[in-house]
């Protein structure tokens, strides 16, 4: 972002930036950023009246991005000590550096694509919070992962004056004991993986900046991290359009239902159906997610695990 003006505010002594950004007429803010929120109760994100606010930890301190879309214009504001660090990373965070021009939806996805043409793939400013979110969703229900994220933030996070919480930094994540993670609803395996990732944060951030190949190489070497976590981090964190999260419980069924009308599928069938979209396969997942398409259920939903008793 260039041409940003800086102004002083008696209530915000830290740097404050605002800008009006012209975007493609099809760009759609809510669907673009929907994948960055851990449920409606995510303490780091607030959505109201069409606007989106998100807190972020930076090397210079916390910062808050506030953005609102008015037609083909985004009203973008940054506040907090980390605003200067975050400012050049905002376009990627909003998906404005994503290029969907080569995506050909084909007959099966054409109706959905015409309904949701403005989905872009964001690239997050820092990859560790996204990795933590993904790990918290390993081996559990979506609701259990969201609950653990909320518990961690509210128990150990920094709350800003506007009520938002700042994602936990690597030092905090590595200091929290495995027993404390478990108390907050995190599986032991998840807790150990998060602590490992936190200790590797500098290497992970450097690899993420170098590109997908370097990032995959570093991430694959971390115990507790498999293909599902790696591919979700590539697509949901780095905005890599061809990421394919294999070994997922629901995705093969969803893809098989949406692209072939088959209520059940496996990874082999999913990859077969996605082959015509190679180069943009993660874009297909985002389109299906935003549209709410799901394969027919075949049994009752599993109840969330109860949290351990707190002494």
C-alpha positions as CSV (number, residue, x, y, z in Angstrom):
1,X,0.0,0.0,0.0
2,X,1.5,3.3,-1.0
3,X,0.3,6.9,-0.6
4,X,-1.0,6.2,2.9
5,X,-1.4,9.2,5.1
6,X,-0.5,9.1,8.7
7,X,-2.5,11.1,11.3
8,X,-2.5,11.6,15.0
9,X,-5.4,10.6,17.2
10,X,-5.7,11.6,20.9
11,X,-7.1,8.1,21.6
12,X,-4.6,6.2,19.5
13,X,-1.0,7.5,20.2
14,X,0.4,4.6,18.1
15,X,0.7,5.0,14.3
16,X,-2.6,5.3,12.5
17,X,-3.1,4.7,8.7
18,X,-6.1,4.9,6.5
19,X,-6.6,4.5,2.8
20,X,-9.2,4.1,0.2
21,X,-8.4,1.2,-2.1
22,X,-10.0,0.5,-5.4
23,X,-10.7,-3.1,-6.1
24,X,-12.1,-5.3,-8.8
25,X,-15.9,-4.8,-9.1
26,X,-16.3,-8.5,-8.3
27,X,-14.1,-8.6,-5.2
28,X,-16.1,-9.7,-2.2
29,X,-14.6,-8.9,1.3
30,X,-16.7,-11.3,3.5
31,X,-16.2,-14.4,1.4
32,X,-12.5,-13.6,0.9
33,X,-11.8,-13.3,4.7
34,X,-14.3,-15.9,6.0
35,X,-11.7,-18.6,6.0
36,X,-9.5,-16.6,8.4
37,X,-12.0,-16.7,11.3
38,X,-12.2,-19.5,13.9
39,X,-16.0,-19.4,14.1
40,X,-18.3,-16.6,15.1
41,X,-16.7,-16.4,18.5
42,X,-13.1,-15.9,17.4
43,X,-11.6,-13.4,19.9
44,X,-9.2,-12.0,17.3
45,X,-11.8,-11.1,14.7
46,X,-15.0,-9.0,14.8
47,X,-17.5,-8.7,11.9
48,X,-20.3,-6.1,12.1
49,X,-22.3,-4.2,9.6
50,X,-20.3,-5.5,6.7
51,X,-17.0,-4.5,8.2
52,X,-14.2,-6.7,9.3
53,X,-11.7,-6.1,12.1
54,X,-8.8,-8.4,12.9
55,X,-5.9,-8.2,15.4
56,X,-2.4,-9.3,14.6
57,X,0.8,-9.6,16.6
58,X,3.9,-8.0,14.9
59,X,7.5,-7.6,15.8
60,X,6.7,-4.0,16.8
61,X,3.6,-4.8,18.9
62,X,0.0,-5.5,18.2
63,X,-1.9,-3.9,15.3
64,X,-5.6,-3.9,14.3
65,X,-6.8,-4.0,10.7
66,X,-10.2,-2.6,10.0
67,X,-11.7,-2.8,6.6
68,X,-15.1,-2.1,5.1
69,X,-16.2,-2.5,1.5
70,X,-18.3,0.0,-0.3
71,X,-18.9,-1.2,-3.9
72,X,-15.5,-1.3,-5.6
73,X,-13.8,0.6,-2.8
74,X,-12.2,-0.7,0.4
75,X,-11.9,1.6,3.4
76,X,-8.8,0.4,5.2
77,X,-7.5,1.5,8.6
78,X,-4.6,0.3,10.7
79,X,-4.0,1.2,14.3
80,X,-1.6,0.1,17.0
81,X,2.2,0.0,17.4
82,X,2.6,-2.6,14.7
83,X,0.7,-0.6,12.1
84,X,3.9,0.4,10.2
85,X,5.1,-3.2,10.0
86,X,1.8,-4.5,8.9
87,X,1.0,-1.8,6.3
88,X,2.9,-3.3,3.3
89,X,1.4,-6.7,4.1
90,X,-2.2,-5.6,4.0
91,X,-2.9,-6.1,0.3
92,X,-1.9,-9.8,0.5
93,X,-3.8,-10.2,3.7
94,X,-7.0,-9.0,1.9
95,X,-6.3,-11.3,-1.1
96,X,-5.6,-8.4,-3.4
97,X,-2.4,-10.0,-4.7
98,X,-4.3,-13.2,-5.6
99,X,-4.8,-13.8,-9.3
100,X,-7.8,-16.0,-10.2
101,X,-7.8,-15.2,-13.9
102,X,-6.7,-18.7,-15.0
103,X,-9.6,-20.4,-13.1
104,X,-12.0,-22.2,-15.4
105,X,-15.0,-23.4,-13.3
106,X,-16.5,-25.7,-15.9
107,X,-20.1,-26.9,-16.0
108,X,-20.3,-28.3,-12.5
109,X,-19.0,-25.1,-10.8
110,X,-20.2,-22.5,-13.2
111,X,-23.3,-21.6,-11.3
112,X,-21.5,-21.3,-8.0
113,X,-18.7,-19.3,-9.6
114,X,-21.2,-16.8,-11.0
115,X,-22.8,-16.6,-7.6
116,X,-19.5,-16.0,-5.8
117,X,-17.1,-14.5,-8.3
118,X,-15.3,-12.3,-5.8
119,X,-13.6,-14.9,-3.6
120,X,-9.8,-14.2,-3.3
121,X,-7.2,-16.2,-1.4
122,X,-5.5,-14.2,1.3
123,X,-1.9,-14.5,2.5
124,X,-1.6,-13.9,6.2
125,X,1.0,-11.5,7.6
126,X,2.4,-14.2,10.0
127,X,2.0,-17.9,9.5
128,X,2.3,-19.2,13.1
129,X,-1.3,-18.2,14.2
130,X,-2.7,-19.9,11.2
131,X,-0.7,-23.0,11.9
132,X,-1.9,-23.1,15.5
133,X,-5.5,-22.8,14.2
134,X,-5.0,-25.7,11.8
135,X,-3.3,-27.9,14.4
136,X,-6.2,-27.3,16.8
137,X,-8.6,-28.8,14.3
138,X,-6.6,-32.0,13.9
139,X,-8.5,-35.2,15.0
140,X,-11.4,-33.2,16.5
141,X,-14.7,-31.7,15.5
142,X,-14.7,-28.1,14.1
143,X,-16.5,-26.9,17.2
144,X,-13.8,-28.4,19.5
145,X,-11.0,-26.7,17.6
146,X,-12.8,-23.4,17.7
147,X,-13.4,-23.8,21.5
148,X,-9.8,-24.6,22.2
149,X,-8.7,-21.5,20.2
150,X,-11.0,-19.3,22.2
151,X,-9.9,-20.8,25.5
152,X,-6.2,-20.2,24.7
153,X,-6.7,-16.6,23.7
154,X,-8.9,-15.7,26.7
155,X,-6.7,-17.4,29.2
156,X,-3.3,-16.4,27.9
157,X,-3.8,-13.7,25.3
158,X,-3.6,-9.9,25.3
159,X,-6.9,-8.1,25.1
160,X,-6.9,-4.7,23.4
161,X,-9.0,-1.7,24.5
162,X,-11.6,-2.5,21.8
163,X,-12.1,-6.0,23.1
164,X,-10.1,-7.9,20.4
165,X,-7.5,-10.4,21.5
166,X,-4.0,-10.5,19.8
167,X,-2.9,-14.0,18.5
168,X,-0.5,-15.6,20.9
169,X,3.2,-15.1,20.2
170,X,5.7,-17.9,19.8
171,X,7.2,-17.3,23.3
172,X,3.9,-17.6,25.0
173,X,2.9,-20.7,23.0
174,X,6.1,-22.5,23.8
175,X,5.9,-21.6,27.6
176,X,2.4,-23.0,28.1
177,X,2.7,-26.5,29.5
178,X,1.1,-29.5,27.9
179,X,-1.1,-30.0,31.0
180,X,-2.3,-26.4,30.7
181,X,-3.1,-26.9,27.0
182,X,-5.1,-30.0,27.9
183,X,-7.0,-28.1,30.6
184,X,-8.1,-25.7,27.9
185,X,-9.4,-28.4,25.6
186,X,-6.3,-29.1,23.4
187,X,-5.3,-32.7,22.7
188,X,-1.9,-33.7,24.1
189,X,-0.6,-34.4,20.5
190,X,-1.8,-31.0,19.4
191,X,-0.2,-29.3,22.4
192,X,3.2,-30.9,21.6
193,X,3.0,-29.9,18.0
194,X,2.1,-26.3,18.8
195,X,5.1,-26.0,21.1
196,X,7.4,-27.4,18.4
197,X,6.0,-25.0,15.8
198,X,6.4,-22.1,18.2
199,X,10.1,-22.9,18.8
200,X,10.6,-23.0,15.0
201,X,8.7,-19.7,14.2
202,X,11.7,-17.8,12.7
203,X,12.5,-20.7,10.3
204,X,8.9,-21.1,9.4
205,X,8.4,-17.4,8.7
206,X,11.6,-17.3,6.6
207,X,10.5,-20.4,4.6
208,X,7.0,-18.9,4.1
209,X,8.6,-15.8,2.6
210,X,10.7,-17.9,0.3
211,X,7.8,-19.7,-1.2
212,X,5.7,-22.9,-1.0
213,X,8.6,-25.4,-1.7
214,X,10.8,-24.0,1.1
215,X,7.8,-23.8,3.4
216,X,6.8,-27.4,2.8
217,X,10.3,-28.6,3.4
218,X,10.5,-27.0,6.8
219,X,7.0,-27.8,7.9
220,X,7.1,-31.5,6.9
221,X,10.1,-32.0,9.2
222,X,8.0,-31.1,12.3
223,X,6.7,-34.2,14.2
224,X,2.9,-34.0,14.4
225,X,2.6,-32.3,11.1
226,X,1.2,-34.3,8.1
227,X,0.0,-33.6,4.6
228,X,-3.4,-32.3,5.8
229,X,-1.8,-29.6,8.0
230,X,0.8,-28.7,5.4
231,X,-1.7,-28.3,2.6
232,X,-4.2,-26.3,4.7
233,X,-1.4,-24.0,5.7
234,X,-0.4,-23.5,2.1
235,X,-3.9,-22.7,0.9
236,X,-5.3,-21.0,4.0
237,X,-2.2,-19.2,5.1
238,X,0.0,-18.6,2.1
239,X,-2.8,-18.2,-0.4
240,X,-1.4,-21.0,-2.6
241,X,-4.2,-21.7,-5.1
242,X,-3.3,-25.4,-5.8
243,X,-3.1,-26.7,-2.3
244,X,-5.0,-30.0,-1.8
245,X,-5.7,-31.1,1.9
246,X,-5.7,-34.8,1.7
247,X,-6.5,-37.1,4.6
248,X,-9.6,-35.0,5.5
249,X,-12.7,-36.7,6.9
250,X,-15.2,-34.6,5.0
251,X,-13.6,-33.0,2.0
252,X,-13.6,-36.1,-0.3
253,X,-17.3,-36.5,0.3
254,X,-18.0,-32.8,-0.3
255,X,-16.0,-32.7,-3.6
256,X,-17.5,-36.0,-4.8
257,X,-21.0,-34.7,-4.1
258,X,-20.4,-31.3,-5.7
259,X,-18.6,-32.4,-8.8
260,X,-20.1,-35.8,-9.4
261,X,-23.3,-36.1,-7.4
262,X,-21.7,-39.0,-5.4
263,X,-22.5,-38.8,-1.7
264,X,-19.2,-40.6,-0.7
265,X,-15.7,-40.4,-1.9
266,X,-12.1,-40.9,-0.9
267,X,-8.8,-39.1,-1.6
268,X,-8.3,-40.9,-4.8
269,X,-11.7,-40.0,-6.1
270,X,-11.3,-36.4,-4.9
271,X,-8.0,-36.0,-6.7
272,X,-9.5,-37.5,-9.9
273,X,-12.4,-35.0,-9.9
274,X,-10.1,-32.1,-9.1
275,X,-7.6,-32.8,-11.9
276,X,-9.3,-30.5,-14.4
277,X,-8.8,-27.7,-12.0
278,X,-5.1,-28.3,-11.4
279,X,-3.4,-25.0,-10.5
280,X,-6.6,-23.8,-8.8
281,X,-7.7,-26.7,-6.7
282,X,-7.7,-24.9,-3.4
283,X,-9.9,-22.3,-5.1
284,X,-12.4,-25.0,-5.6
285,X,-12.4,-25.8,-1.9
286,X,-13.0,-22.2,-1.0
287,X,-15.9,-21.9,-3.5
288,X,-17.5,-25.0,-2.0
289,X,-17.0,-23.8,1.6
290,X,-18.4,-20.4,1.0
291,X,-21.4,-21.8,-0.9
292,X,-22.1,-24.2,2.1
293,X,-22.3,-27.3,-0.1
294,X,-22.0,-30.5,2.0
295,X,-22.5,-34.2,1.2
296,X,-25.6,-35.8,2.8
297,X,-25.0,-36.9,6.3
298,X,-25.1,-40.6,7.1
299,X,-25.3,-40.6,10.9
300,X,-25.7,-38.4,14.0
301,X,-23.2,-35.6,14.6
302,X,-20.6,-36.5,17.3
303,X,-21.0,-34.6,20.5
304,X,-18.0,-32.4,21.5
305,X,-15.5,-33.8,24.1
306,X,-16.1,-32.5,27.6
307,X,-13.3,-30.3,28.9
308,X,-11.3,-31.7,31.8
309,X,-12.5,-30.7,35.3
310,X,-10.7,-27.6,36.5
311,X,-9.4,-27.7,40.1
